[in-house]
Amino acid sequence: MFKFLFGKKSVEAVKETQRETVARAMGEVNDVLGQMAVKPNVAVDLNTGLVKIELPEQMPDEALALPAPEKAKVKPDAKTPPEPKVNTKAKGKAA
């Protein structure tokens, strides 16, 4: 009944060649860059063969993660009574 749990199976890691690794990585990068509304600058250093991607200072999805702006503080006018001060110390307890 439990042979599938205790049975030994030979598991071989799938080896990926360098060509396959580069093709897969570039495919993933191209998929991401293709979906972006604001396209980044892409440069290739011919001496080193490295690819450099310069992203905009702020990405569109990062604007959603920013905190909400603070509400402007309004000075109370003569018609509005000042807010009462709240005593935060408990009565009857010595500090």
NORKA-V984427 format. One record per pair of residues at least 24 apart in sequence whose C-alpha atoms are under 6 Angstrom apart, sorted by the first residue. I is the first residue (numbers start at 1). GAP is how many residues later the second one is. If there is no record, write none. Layout:
i: [I,I]
gap: [GAP,GAP]
//
This chain:
none
//
